[in-house]
Amino acid sequence: MYIDLHKRGERYEIDYPIVSMHNLILGELYLDVGGAYTVRKVYHEGFVRPKPDREELAVVNFTRKGWFTKEACKCEGDVSYLDGATRKKALKIFGNWNEKVFL
């Protein structure tokens, strides 16, 4: 999926994590999110091209609820950019997606 910000001349590609709903028939209904959420600034004709040495990327990993784990709803990740040949972290993301997420 893409999101275009026309006034800023930017396009972002988004990959969503898997969201599943549990206990539809019996028990307490709840949502579970697992996998990676990725947002990347991409080039698109008609938009201003970002500097090729400054690729921006955000990846947030979601932990699925397990039978014996206490880390349900946990998320953590990084916002980073490519500076030349090295990737540098700009922000750290962590928390529980159903309560608070910190940068």
C-alpha positions in Angstrom: 0.0 0.0 0.0 1.2 3.5 -0.7 0.4 6.9 0.9 1.1 10.0 -1.2 1.7 13.3 0.5 1.2 15.6 -2.5 2.0 18.9 -0.8 5.3 17.5 0.5 6.1 15.6 -2.7 6.6 12.3 -0.8 5.4 8.7 -1.2 5.6 6.1 1.5 5.3 2.3 1.0 3.6 0.5 3.9 3.6 -3.2 4.8 1.2 -4.1 7.6 1.6 -6.8 10.2 -0.9 -9.6 10.5 -3.9 -8.8 12.7 -6.1 -11.7 13.9 -9.2 -11.9 16.0 -9.5 -14.7 18.5 -12.3 -16.4 20.5 -15.1 -15.5 18.1 -17.5 -18.2 19.4 -16.3 -18.9 23.0 -14.3 -16.9 25.5 -13.3 -13.3 25.6 -12.9 -11.7 22.2 -9.4 -10.1 21.5 -7.2 -8.9 18.7 -3.6 -10.1 18.2 -1.0 -8.3 16.1 2.1 -10.1 15.0 4.9 -9.5 12.5 6.6 -6.4 11.2 5.1 -3.0 10.3 7.3 -1.3 7.7 7.2 2.2 6.4 9.7 3.3 3.7 10.0 6.5 1.7 10.1 5.6 -2.0 10.7 7.3 -5.3 7.8 8.0 -7.6 7.6 9.8 -10.9 6.0 13.2 -10.4 7.3 13.5 -6.9 10.5 15.0 -5.7 13.1 12.3 -5.5 14.7 11.9 -2.0 18.4 11.9 -1.9 19.6 8.4 -2.9 22.1 8.4 0.1 19.3 9.2 2.6 16.8 6.2 2.5 14.4 6.5 5.4 12.9 3.4 6.9 10.8 2.6 10.0 10.3 -1.0 11.1 8.2 -2.0 14.2 8.0 -5.6 15.2 4.9 -6.8 17.1 5.0 -9.8 19.5 2.0 -12.2 19.2 0.3 -13.3 22.3 1.4 -16.8 23.3 0.0 -19.4 25.7 2.8 -18.9 28.2 4.3 -15.5 27.5 3.7 -12.3 29.3 4.7 -10.1 26.4 1.4 -9.7 24.8 0.8 -6.5 22.8 4.6 -5.7 22.9 6.1 -3.7 20.0 9.6 -2.4 19.4 11.5 -1.1 16.5 13.6 1.6 14.9 13.4 4.6 12.6 16.6 4.7 10.6 18.2 6.2 7.5 20.9 5.2 5.1 23.8 7.6 5.3 26.1 6.7 2.5 26.8 2.9 3.0 25.9 2.8 6.7 22.4 2.6 8.3 22.0 5.0 11.3 19.2 4.8 13.8 17.3 8.0 14.4 14.7 6.9 16.9 13.9 3.8 19.0 10.2 2.8 19.3 9.0 0.6 22.1 6.0 -0.1 24.3 2.6 -1.9 24.2 0.4 -1.0 21.2 -2.7 -1.3 23.3 -1.5 1.2 26.0 1.5 3.4 25.3 4.2 3.6 22.6 7.3 5.6 23.3 9.9 7.2 20.9 
